[in-house]
Amino acid sequence: MHEIFPIASGVVLALMIWRFAAPRLRLPALVVLSFVFGFLASLISGELALSWAFPWIDTALVLLAAGATVAVMSARRRIGTVPRSK
């Protein structure tokens, strides 16, 4: 149940970055914000009180969800179902 927030935030983060960030800033923004949301997920779930290893795990979950979302969006753009961003 504690993995819902990191996965959902990774998907939303990727969609927001895809829509609003310049193409050259997408990867750095994704990495930095994944660390922020990973730490926030550990804080919200209370895992941070148990160990400092949990933010790394939650950050990896955010990055994996965001990467999968970007891959799906790229594939959809290639076949022409999603308009190109600015």
N, C-alpha and C positions, 0 to 999 in steps of 0.2 A: 504494500500500500504506500510505502514511503517513496517509491520510485515514480509515482504518477507526476509529481511536480517537476522533477528534472526532465522527464521525457516530454511532457507538455510544454515546458518552457523552451526546450530545444527546438521543438516544431515551430512554436510561435516566434522564437528568436530568428530562426532561419527565414521564415516568411516575411518578417519585418525587415530584416537586412536585405533580402532579395528585392523588396519593393522600394526601400528608401535609401540604401547606401550606394555610393558610387562603386562601380565594379572593382576598382583597385583597392578600395577600403573594405570590401566584404570579408575577406579572410582575417585581417587583423581585428576587425570589429567582432567577428564571430568568436575568435579565440578569447579576446578580453572579456566579452560579455558572458561567455560560457563559464569562465572562472567566477565571475560575479554571481551568476545564477546557481552554479554548483555549490558555492559557499552558502548562499541564501537557502538553498534546499536543505543542506545539512543543518543549518541553524533552525529552520522551521520544523524539521522532523525531530529535532532533539538529538540527532546523531553526533553533533559536534561535541556534546558533553561527554560522549563515550570515548571518542578517539579523533585525532586530527587526520586520520587516514580517510575518513568519510567524505570530506570535501573533494578529495581527489577522485573518489569513486563517483560521486554525484556530478563532478565536472566532466568525467568521461561519459557518463550517461547523457548529459546535455550535448556534448560534442557529437556523440554517435547519433542521437536523434536529429540534430541539426544537419549532420552530414547526409543522413538518409533522406531528409526532406529536400536538401539541395540537389541530391542525385535524382530524385523523382521530378523535381521542378525542371532540371536540365533535360531529362529525358522527354518530358512533356513539351518543352519548348522546341526540341529538335523535331518532334513529329508535328508541331504546329498547333497544338491545342491551347497554348498559353502565349499571350503576347509578350514580346520582349520588353524588359524594363528600360528605363532611361539610361 
